[in-house]
Amino acid sequence: MAESGVNRKLTAILYADVVDYSRLTGIDEEGTHRTLSAYLDVITKAVEGEGGTVVHFAGDAVLADFPSVVVAMSCALAVQRDLGARNAEIPDDEKLQFRIGINLGDVIVDRNDIYGDGVNIAARLESLADPGGICISDRVFQDVEGKFNCGFEFLGQQQVKNIERPVPTYRVVLDGQSSTRAKSGSKRRRKAAVTAIVAVTAILGGLGVWQTLQMEPAQPEPKQTGLALPDKPSIAVMAFNNLSGDPEQEYFSDGMTEDIITDLSKVSGLFVIARNSSFAYKGRAVNLSDVGRELGVRYILEGSVRKAGGRIRINAQLIDTTTGGHVWAERFDREVADIFTLQDEVTRKIVSALAVKLKPEEQKRLTRKIVIDPAAYDLFLRGLEPLRRFTPETNVEARDFFHQAMITDPRYARAISAIGLTYAMDVFLGADVDTTETLQKAERFVTAAVKLDDTIPQVFFALGGVYTRQKRFDDAVAASRRAIELDTNYADGYAQLAGTLIQAGQPEEGLEAVRKAIRLNPDLPFFYLDLVGRANFMLGRYDDAAKAYAKVVERNPAFLSAHRGLAASYAYLGKMDEAEWQANEVLALQPDFSLEKELLSNPFKRPEDTKRYIEGLRRAGLPE
């Protein structure tokens, strides 16, 4: 409920309109009306068949909404293909064709109708579509790419009537073959993502992961179902809806949600699902009971965030997925300056509702006064978005935000730690920097953050990554262990620990750590599987290693680490044709690959581990 008492909701909006309707009625008014009536029946049936609702008809136009953009897209494709078949035998100048626009937006609901910029943008997108075609906004594209047998062509930033900001727009190519421009753009985006993934894998000893890394071009592996509930209260926090009326504020609602997840994760009496898995449901209409089964949790926290001027409002509710009942619900209305107090209050309310007993240090943490400049916090959240894009350019952009946050609040430990992480990322992303000097900068910032606040798990996560790259394996393991001591539900912290343990010569312990990471993050990132492959390889279980690496390659064919692991594993298994094939894949992805460079970028503590790995690559035919 908005502040004014007006009902609002986030919904997928489809707007369809006939091309040249006035001209067609001038040629044959009754015939055109009969055809329109029949075609509107087709659209209505398709909308209702996909679980959508026809909101209203306006002459020759149709407005409908859907619980998700995926089903809206499915409906639009079905409609255009059906009407295209019906029009096939009709002369071009007599065809009755619809244009369709699809957007995801926050709308006002009033008298069984919907209003607002979300609807206006869908209507403007419709006007940009070809006859018989579909145009979608970038927000829709992000969720539907790769899910349908069609192509997409980026039309650029479109300035549309009565909308202040340009709208990133895509044309849907219905024949399944996108234009050259779309292909090349997709290829550039994928290449950038691949480069980033390979580089970030190198950052933390070839195996660690940054908390927010979730980029992969392939579709994710289906989530596990029917996971057993843990022996303590278990919870997943869904991405809070942004009700600020400004899509640009999405970073803030996401950041708020992540911080609530982090705060709950630090309570040892709770089992908390990782951000990656709960955010996988963002923007989708879901059954919370199904979510509970898929993630193996009993409780779901969902809500919304509205930030306006100097105030912030959060609506939150805690659901028991086994009964569907509300355990707790409340609305919080505060000054933005009180944001951290608000987050702690939400955490305390949930802990109380679930009757979780806090340890003395946890009780102290939840009652202490956190003093951070709200402007610095906002800058920090803004820096996270470019950081997650993992390119040298966006890494610099992120560092600028973190630097501004530090200048605004010189004691903001997380921002200072993040600056250190970006310097480490410079090395791992292949930026033109001096490796030794840059890693020293990274260490200085991260250790300074530790001195300011040694209770932040992400600070020790970053420190573990820097130490691994510096071949300080014992220090890396100690820092990684400290991160999960501070946050027993830190999935990526366990993955980080797994990576450092494997590189430090403790693969069995590493395998156990990654198993814990997977349970906390069931919608696991593909690089968790890379950890499984690496641990098994170092244990001499080459068949198990090859199976894990093969799953990584299946999900992300351009992930270099898995091809290297497969090449070495197949070589030890005596499958030389497969080993040679994987070696060729390595060289295709990294033409300047050499065993010497690999030793520098992927160090091991034990000489026998180095020998095992390099010998496998050598047998596969990779160059010295």
MARLOLUM-687800 format. One record per residue (C-alpha): x, y, z; chain. Coordinates in steps of 0.02 Angstrom, whole numbers, plus 50000, padded with zeros to 5 digits. Layout:
BEGIN
PT       X       Y       Z   rovex
PT       X       Y       Z       A
...
END
This chain:
BEGIN
PT       X       Y       Z   rovex
PT   50000   50000   50000       A
PT   50071   50168   49949       A
PT   50078   50316   50068       A
PT   49923   50394   49987       A
PT   49820   50236   50012       A
PT   49827   50193   49826       A
PT   49854   50010   49783       A
PT   50012   49972   49685       A
PT   50095   49817   49617       A
PT   50244   49764   49514       A
PT   50182   49678   49357       A
PT   50225   49627   49179       A
PT   50127   49737   49059       A
PT   50079   49692   48880       A
PT   50007   49823   48764       A
PT   49947   49776   48589       A
PT   49875   49888   48454       A
PT   49822   49867   48272       A
PT   49927   49941   48132       A
PT   49834   50060   48013       A
PT   49664   50019   48085       A
PT   49582   50178   48017       A
PT   49644   50141   47841       A
PT   49581   49962   47849       A
PT   49408   50013   47910       A
PT   49401   50140   47769       A
PT   49425   49997   47645       A
PT   49305   49872   47727       A
PT   49228   49928   47890       A
PT   49122   49774   47929       A
PT   49252   49648   47870       A
PT   49390   49733   47969       A
PT   49280   49735   48125       A
PT   49241   49549   48107       A
PT   49426   49509   48089       A
PT   49471   49621   48236       A
PT   49340   49536   48345       A
PT   49409   49365   48299       A
PT   49589   49421   48330       A
PT   49544   49499   48497       A
PT   49470   49330   48546       A
PT   49637   49250   48500       A
PT   49731   49373   48609       A
PT   49610   49353   48755       A
PT   49625   49164   48749       A
PT   49815   49174   48743       A
PT   49823   49298   48889       A
PT   49709   49195   49000       A
PT   49797   49034   48947       A
PT   49961   49105   49015       A
PT   49882   49158   49180       A
PT   49869   49341   49132       A
PT   49724   49462   49139       A
PT   49651   49571   49002       A
PT   49636   49736   49094       A
PT   49539   49825   48958       A
PT   49507   49847   48773       A
PT   49518   50021   48698       A
PT   49446   50007   48524       A
PT   49581   49911   48429       A
PT   49705   49908   48576       A
PT   49727   49781   48716       A
PT   49806   49806   48887       A
PT   49848   49651   48989       A
PT   49956   49610   49139       A
PT   50045   49452   49194       A
PT   50127   49383   49351       A
PT   50297   49376   49263       A
PT   50383   49440   49107       A
PT   50421   49262   49050       A
PT   50236   49217   49033       A
PT   50200   49388   48954       A
PT   50335   49352   48825       A
PT   50267   49177   48796       A
PT   50094   49250   48765       A
PT   50158   49384   48645       A
PT   50255   49257   48542       A
PT   50105   49140   48533       A
PT   49991   49283   48478       A
PT   50105   49348   48341       A
PT   50139   49174   48273       A
PT   49954   49130   48274       A
PT   49902   49293   48192       A
PT   50047   49280   48070       A
PT   49982   49110   48013       A
PT   49805   49180   47994       A
PT   49873   49326   47890       A
PT   49982   49217   47779       A
PT   49860   49207   47634       A
PT   49797   49388   47646       A
PT   49872   49524   47535       A
PT   49994   49634   47630       A
PT   49889   49792   47615       A
PT   49737   49702   47689       A
PT   49819   49613   47835       A
PT   49762   49660   48009       A
PT   49922   49658   48111       A
PT   49960   49700   48291       A
PT   50114   49779   48367       A
PT   50154   49725   48545       A
PT   50256   49809   48683       A
PT   50306   49726   48847       A
PT   50372   49811   49003       A
PT   50399   49769   49186       A
PT   50344   49909   49300       A
PT   50262   49970   49458       A
PT   50080   50019   49424       A
PT   49933   50095   49515       A
PT   49783   49978   49529       A
PT   49614   50066   49532       A
PT   49439   50009   49480       A
PT   49504   49852   49395       A
PT   49622   49955   49288       A
PT   49808   49994   49297       A
PT   49896   50161   49274       A
PT   50068   50240   49280       A
PT   50234   50251   49189       A
PT   50246   50061   49180       A
PT   50092   50059   49068       A
PT   50147   50212   48969       A
PT   50316   50134   48929       A
PT   50233   49973   48867       A
PT   50122   50077   48752       A
PT   50272   50175   48685       A
PT   50367   50013   48656       A
PT   50220   49948   48555       A
PT   50232   50098   48439       A
PT   50416   50057   48406       A
PT   50379   49878   48354       A
PT   50364   49818   48174       A
PT   50192   49764   48111       A
PT   50170   49588   48179       A
PT   50318   49617   48295       A
PT   50364   49641   48477       A
PT   50472   49768   48569       A
PT   50527   49746   48749       A
PT   50615   49850   48881       A
PT   50785   49807   48950       A
PT   50706   49750   49114       A
PT   50607   49620   49016       A
PT   50757   49569   48910       A
PT   50862   49529   49064       A
PT   50735   49395   49116       A
PT   50685   49320   48949       A
PT   50851   49310   48854       A
PT   50893   49129   48815       A
PT   50722   49062   48867       A
PT   50636   49069   48697       A
PT   50669   49018   48518       A
PT   50689   49195   48455       A
PT   50823   49326   48435       A
PT   50841   49502   48504       A
PT   50907   49660   48424       A
PT   50958   49805   48536       A
PT   50880   49965   48469       A
PT   50975   50078   48588       A
PT   50909   50205   48712       A
PT   50740   50261   48647       A
PT   50669   50429   48700       A
PT   50481   50399   48714       A
PT   50339   50521   48737       A
PT   50302   50582   48914       A
PT   50444   50477   48990       A
PT   50589   50581   49054       A
PT   50726   50449   49042       A
PT   50771   50356   48882       A
PT   50713   50174   48881       A
PT   50839   50038   48829       A
PT   50739   49942   48698       A
PT   50751   49774   48610       A
PT   50662   49712   48454       A
PT   50610   49529   48460       A
PT   50662   49435   48302       A
PT   50529   49303   48279       A
PT   50621   49189   48157       A
PT   50744   49137   48292       A
PT   50890   49219   48202       A
PT   50937   49388   48271       A
PT   51014   49519   48161       A
PT   51202   49537   48138       A
PT   51200   49687   48252       A
PT   51113   49588   48389       A
PT   51230   49441   48369       A
PT   51387   49544   48376       A
PT   51323   49640   48528       A
PT   51282   49478   48615       A
PT   51452   49410   48571       A
PT   51537   49563   48643       A
PT   51437   49550   48803       A
PT   51474   49365   48819       A
PT   51659   49390   48786       A
PT   51665   49522   48922       A
PT   51575   49407   49042       A
PT   51690   49261   49001       A
PT   51845   49368   49026       A
PT   51778   49426   49192       A
PT   51734   49252   49252       A
PT   51905   49181   49209       A
PT   51992   49329   49290       A
PT   51891   49325   49449       A
PT   51923   49139   49467       A
PT   52108   49180   49463       A
PT   52089   49313   49598       A
PT   52063   49200   49744       A
PT   52197   49071   49710       A
PT   52110   49013   49552       A
PT   51962   48954   49653       A
PT   51892   49088   49770       A
PT   51737   49187   49731       A
PT   51677   49364   49766       A
PT   51514   49369   49860       A
PT   51414   49448   49720       A
PT   51488   49356   49569       A
PT   51344   49276   49476       A
PT   51380   49300   49290       A
PT   51365   49153   49171       A
PT   51305   49149   48992       A
PT   51230   48975   49003       A
PT   51063   48935   49087       A
PT   51076   48885   49270       A
PT   51064   48705   49322       A
PT   50889   48661   49386       A
PT   50872   48689   49571       A
PT   50869   48540   49687       A
PT   50697   48499   49755       A
PT   50640   48424   49919       A
PT   50793   48474   50021       A
PT   50782   48419   50202       A
PT   50750   48557   50328       A
PT   50898   48599   50441       A
PT   50891   48564   50628       A
PT   50868   48749   50667       A
PT   50749   48884   50601       A
PT   50784   48909   50416       A
PT   50744   49062   50312       A
PT   50764   49136   50137       A
PT   50747   49323   50107       A
PT   50670   49366   49940       A
PT   50724   49524   49848       A
PT   50619   49667   49917       A
PT   50514   49757   49787       A
PT   50566   49934   49742       A
PT   50411   50043   49765       A
PT   50501   50208   49748       A
PT   50426   50239   49576       A
PT   50601   50253   49505       A
PT   50689   50101   49427       A
PT   50853   50189   49462       A
PT   50822   50154   49647       A
PT   50831   49966   49619       A
PT   51009   49965   49684       A
PT   50945   50031   49851       A
PT   50808   49902   49877       A
PT   50927   49762   49825       A
PT   51061   49829   49941       A
PT   50940   49839   50086       A
PT   50887   49659   50057       A
PT   51067   49600   50049       A
PT   51108   49686   50212       A
PT   50959   49604   50298       A
PT   51020   49435   50232       A
PT   51194   49474   50299       A
PT   51127   49526   50470       A
PT   51020   49368   50485       A
PT   51165   49261   50426       A
PT   51270   49315   50575       A
PT   51144   49238   50695       A
PT   51213   49065   50731       A
PT   51042   48999   50782       A
PT   50974   49025   50606       A
PT   51003   48939   50440       A
PT   50999   49073   50304       A
PT   50999   49044   50116       A
PT   51124   49144   50013       A
PT   51077   49296   49910       A
PT   51114   49209   49745       A
PT   50980   49077   49775       A
PT   50844   49190   49845       A
PT   50870   49326   49714       A
PT   50848   49194   49577       A
PT   50660   49217   49605       A
PT   50664   49406   49583       A
PT   50528   49473   49469       A
PT   50439   49305   49459       A
PT   50269   49256   49524       A
PT   50307   49107   49635       A
PT   50222   48990   49756       A
PT   50311   49014   49922       A
PT   50281   48832   49970       A
PT   50375   48779   49813       A
PT   50515   48902   49853       A
PT   50528   48829   50028       A
PT   50545   48653   49959       A
PT   50670   48703   49825       A
PT   50782   48797   49946       A
PT   50755   48682   50095       A
PT   50689   48817   50213       A
PT   50534   48834   50320       A
PT   50518   49024   50322       A
PT   50517   49158   50186       A
PT   50540   49343   50217       A
PT   50470   49457   50083       A
PT   50433   49641   50074       A
PT   50451   49808   49988       A
PT   50556   49966   50003       A
PT   50501   50143   49967       A
PT   50631   50280   49976       A
PT   50569   50457   49951       A
PT   50663   50614   49999       A
PT   50738   50590   50170       A
PT   50622   50449   50223       A
PT   50616   50262   50195       A
PT   50473   50141   50220       A
PT   50490   49952   50230       A
PT   50345   49830   50229       A
PT   50400   49655   50280       A
PT   50313   49491   50316       A
PT   50375   49322   50373       A
PT   50286   49171   50299       A
PT   50287   48990   50359       A
PT   50300   48894   50194       A
PT   50235   48734   50272       A
PT   50068   48813   50317       A
PT   50062   48973   50214       A
PT   50026   49070   50373       A
PT   50097   49238   50424       A
PT   50217   49223   50569       A
PT   50252   49410   50579       A
PT   50219   49566   50478       A
PT   50258   49748   50509       A
PT   50283   49916   50425       A
PT   50432   50026   50468       A
PT   50437   50211   50429       A
PT   50600   50300   50468       A
PT   50718   50437   50419       A
PT   50851   50377   50296       A
PT   50980   50424   50429       A
PT   50910   50283   50536       A
PT   50930   50150   50403       A
PT   51051   50040   50500       A
PT   50944   50047   50657       A
PT   50797   49997   50548       A
PT   50891   49848   50475       A
PT   50940   49789   50648       A
PT   50760   49810   50707       A
PT   50697   49699   50565       A
PT   50827   49568   50613       A
PT   50780   49574   50797       A
PT   50594   49557   50756       A
PT   50626   49402   50651       A
PT   50740   49324   50781       A
PT   50606   49356   50913       A
PT   50466   49287   50803       A
PT   50565   49126   50777       A
PT   50612   49114   50962       A
PT   50797   49104   50921       A
PT   50914   49118   51069       A
PT   51054   49241   51039       A
PT   51232   49220   51100       A
PT   51295   49365   51207       A
PT   51403   49434   51066       A
PT   51256   49422   50945       A
PT   51144   49513   51068       A
PT   51276   49648   51086       A
PT   51294   49668   50898       A
PT   51108   49687   50870       A
PT   51091   49819   51004       A
PT   51245   49922   50965       A
PT   51226   50090   50880       A
PT   51297   50089   50704       A
PT   51353   50262   50649       A
PT   51381   50274   50462       A
PT   51341   50425   50356       A
PT   51186   50381   50251       A
PT   51262   50469   50101       A
PT   51416   50358   50115       A
PT   51304   50204   50124       A
PT   51211   50259   49968       A
PT   51375   50282   49874       A
PT   51433   50110   49930       A
PT   51274   50030   49863       A
PT   51295   50123   49698       A
PT   51471   50051   49682       A
PT   51412   49871   49697       A
PT   51322   49873   49529       A
PT   51473   49915   49419       A
PT   51582   49802   49527       A
PT   51472   49653   49479       A
PT   51501   49683   49294       A
PT   51683   49628   49313       A
PT   51771   49728   49178       A
PT   51926   49838   49204       A
PT   51822   49991   49161       A
PT   51676   49956   49278       A
PT   51799   49905   49414       A
PT   51872   50082   49408       A
PT   51695   50153   49410       A
PT   51655   50051   49566       A
PT   51815   50107   49651       A
PT   51768   50289   49620       A
PT   51603   50262   49713       A
PT   51691   50173   49856       A
PT   51820   50312   49867       A
PT   51680   50441   49876       A
PT   51599   50338   50013       A
PT   51764   50334   50110       A
PT   51788   50521   50090       A
PT   51610   50551   50150       A
PT   51637   50436   50300       A
PT   51823   50397   50332       A
PT   51777   50261   50457       A
PT   51664   50161   50341       A
PT   51756   49995   50347       A
PT   51656   49905   50212       A
PT   51687   50043   50085       A
PT   51874   50043   50126       A
PT   51881   49854   50110       A
PT   51791   49866   49943       A
PT   51924   49988   49879       A
PT   52055   49857   49922       A
PT   51954   49725   49830       A
PT   51947   49832   49672       A
PT   52137   49847   49672       A
PT   52150   49659   49685       A
PT   52023   49646   49544       A
PT   52133   49757   49435       A
PT   52262   49618   49434       A
PT   52138   49478   49409       A
PT   52043   49567   49270       A
PT   52202   49593   49169       A
PT   52213   49783   49190       A
PT   52377   49864   49141       A
PT   52448   49876   49317       A
PT   52602   49824   49414       A
PT   52549   49663   49500       A
PT   52656   49676   49656       A
PT   52620   49859   49687       A
PT   52434   49841   49656       A
PT   52416   49693   49774       A
PT   52509   49792   49906       A
PT   52380   49931   49887       A
PT   52242   49802   49902       A
PT   52317   49734   50062       A
PT   52339   49907   50138       A
PT   52156   49953   50114       A
PT   52088   49786   50173       A
PT   52197   49779   50328       A
PT   52149   49959   50367       A
PT   51967   49905   50360       A
PT   52002   49761   50480       A
PT   52077   49884   50605       A
PT   51922   49993   50594       A
PT   51797   49850   50614       A
PT   51849   49670   50636       A
PT   51669   49606   50644       A
PT   51631   49616   50457       A
PT   51645   49447   50369       A
PT   51662   49523   50195       A
PT   51820   49612   50251       A
PT   51903   49447   50295       A
PT   51836   49371   50135       A
PT   51929   49505   50036       A
PT   52085   49482   50142       A
PT   52085   49295   50109       A
PT   52079   49328   49923       A
PT   52226   49447   49927       A
PT   52331   49329   50033       A
PT   52296   49182   49917       A
PT   52357   49279   49767       A
PT   52512   49330   49866       A
PT   52546   49144   49903       A
PT   52521   49174   50089       A
PT   52417   49016   50103       A
PT   52411   48996   50292       A
PT   52359   49178   50312       A
PT   52229   49154   50174       A
PT   52153   49003   50261       A
PT   52151   49095   50428       A
PT   52064   49248   50353       A
PT   51937   49138   50263       A
PT   51899   49042   50423       A
PT   51874   49205   50515       A
PT   51745   49260   50386       A
PT   51635   49109   50420       A
PT   51663   49119   50607       A
PT   51583   49291   50596       A
PT   51446   49230   50479       A
PT   51406   49045   50496       A
PT   51286   49056   50347       A
PT   51411   49139   50228       A
PT   51396   49026   50074       A
PT   51528   49115   49971       A
PT   51635   49122   50128       A
PT   51633   48931   50131       A
PT   51673   48928   49945       A
PT   51817   49048   49975       A
PT   51879   48937   50115       A
PT   51865   48786   50002       A
PT   51972   48872   49871       A
PT   52108   48922   49993       A
PT   52111   48750   50074       A
PT   52130   48662   49907       A
PT   52270   48778   49854       A
PT   52350   48757   50026       A
PT   52357   48567   50008       A
PT   52200   48518   50106       A
PT   52080   48459   49968       A
PT   51974   48344   50079       A
PT   51935   48488   50197       A
PT   51905   48596   50044       A
PT   51778   48474   49976       A
PT   51684   48476   50141       A
PT   51682   48666   50140       A
PT   51609   48677   49965       A
PT   51474   48552   50013       A
PT   51421   48673   50150       A
PT   51423   48815   50024       A
PT   51309   48718   49907       A
PT   51182   48681   50044       A
PT   51174   48865   50090       A
PT   51163   48913   49906       A
PT   51060   48776   49819       A
PT   51045   48877   49658       A
PT   51233   48859   49656       A
PT   51346   48964   49544       A
PT   51437   48855   49418       A
PT   51606   48894   49494       A
PT   51557   48798   49651       A
PT   51564   48645   49539       A
PT   51736   48699   49482       A
PT   51789   48687   49664       A
PT   51719   48511   49673       A
PT   51819   48465   49518       A
PT   51979   48541   49586       A
PT   51966   48455   49755       A
PT   51935   48285   49676       A
PT   52079   48311   49555       A
PT   52200   48347   49697       A
PT   52136   48191   49786       A
PT   52176   48086   49631       A
PT   51992   48052   49596       A
PT   52006   48097   49413       A
PT   51841   48021   49358       A
PT   51743   48121   49489       A
PT   51844   48276   49443       A
PT   51804   48255   49258       A
PT   51618   48236   49294       A
PT   51615   48397   49396       A
PT   51716   48494   49268       A
PT   51604   48429   49128       A
PT   51451   48501   49217       A
PT   51539   48670   49226       A
PT   51579   48667   49040       A
PT   51399   48616   49001       A
PT   51335   48768   49094       A
PT   51471   48887   49036       A
PT   51569   48824   48884       A
PT   51689   48971   48895       A
PT   51745   48944   49075       A
PT   51933   48921   49055       A
PT   51970   48842   49225       A
PT   51855   48695   49191       A
PT   51933   48661   49020       A
PT   52105   48658   49101       A
PT   52043   48539   49236       A
PT   51958   48427   49108       A
PT   52115   48420   49001       A
PT   52221   48364   49149       A
PT   52089   48243   49216       A
PT   52062   48158   49047       A
PT   52250   48144   49025       A
PT   52268   48048   49188       A
PT   52118   47939   49141       A
PT   52205   47894   48978       A
PT   52069   47976   48873       A
PT   52193   48063   48761       A
PT   52074   48115   48621       A
PT   51963   48203   48749       A
PT   52115   48277   48836       A
PT   52182   48347   48672       A
PT   52011   48419   48630       A
PT   52005   48511   48797       A
PT   52184   48572   48774       A
PT   52132   48647   48607       A
PT   51984   48731   48695       A
PT   52106   48807   48820       A
PT   52215   48876   48681       A
PT   52062   48943   48589       A
PT   52007   49037   48744       A
PT   52184   49089   48796       A
PT   52301   49089   48644       A
PT   52452   49143   48747       A
PT   52429   49003   48875       A
PT   52588   48922   48941       A
PT   52626   48808   49088       A
PT   52745   48940   49154       A
PT   52608   49074   49158       A
PT   52486   48951   49234       A
PT   52604   48920   49380       A
PT   52610   49108   49414       A
PT   52422   49135   49408       A
PT   52370   48972   49493       A
PT   52491   48937   49636       A
PT   52492   48787   49754       A
PT   52575   48771   49923       A
PT   52632   48589   49905       A
PT   52759   48545   49769       A
PT   52671   48379   49739       A
PT   52508   48470   49698       A
PT   52599   48583   49576       A
PT   52681   48432   49495       A
PT   52516   48336   49483       A
PT   52425   48481   49401       A
PT   52561   48536   49279       A
PT   52600   48357   49228       A
PT   52417   48328   49183       A
PT   52415   48484   49075       A
PT   52579   48435   48995       A
PT   52513   48259   48952       A
PT   52361   48342   48872       A
PT   52479   48432   48754       A
PT   52479   48608   48822       A
PT   52638   48708   48787       A
PT   52777   48747   48910       A
END
